[in-house]
Amino acid sequence: MKVVAFNGSPRKEGNTYLSIGIVLEELRKEGIETEVVQLGTSNIKGCKACFKCFENKDRRCIQNDDLNSFVEKMTEADGIIIGSPTYFANVSTEVKALIDRAGLVSRANNYLFKRKVGAAVVAVRRAGGTDVYSSINYFFGIGHMIIPGSSYWNLGFGRTPGEVMKDEEGIVTFRDLGQNMAWLLKKLNC
């Protein structure tokens, strides 16, 4: 089994990355392979609503950037984590582009991510994090994916890089999420 995690923050090793790492640590303890993709500084643009993906049905977007490699990784994985910082109560622009474009390519090709396990991981300074959590989970839900729960919403609090590691409740939430995601993946793949 494999889980691919997308770090939607431009900070390669900031709070979003650290939060994702807590979840991945729990997955690795259960023998699940993991990979982190640095989405936040990637070459990915927004959707142009051309609907060529519905015409071509080739599991690809016609735009020439990093998205198609991301769709391949998502298709090959059993689980997908999307992590985002909170920007004005929403996801980062790169996460939004991933959601819009990968979601459309998936729908155009008979729901490529159907029955995969999806989890949101959110870094937030103060407020707006539940909106980010919801936005990512809307993507998973409309794509026929399965979303594991945790002991709280998957939010880690911190502003400066590393500060999220002082959020004891957030750490427990991410550990619980990783354990629940591992359990669910094993049940689905037995």
Secondary structure, DSSP 8 states (H G I E B T S, - for coil): -EEEEEE-SSSTTSHHHHHHHHHHHHHHHTT-EEEEEE-TTS---------HHHHH-SS--SS-SSHHHHHHHHHH-SEEEEEEE-BTTB--HHHHHHHHHHHHHHHHTT-TTTT-EEEEEEEESSS-HHHHHHHHHHHHHHTT-B----SS-SEEE-SSTTGGGG-HHHHHHHHHHHHHHHHHHHHHT-
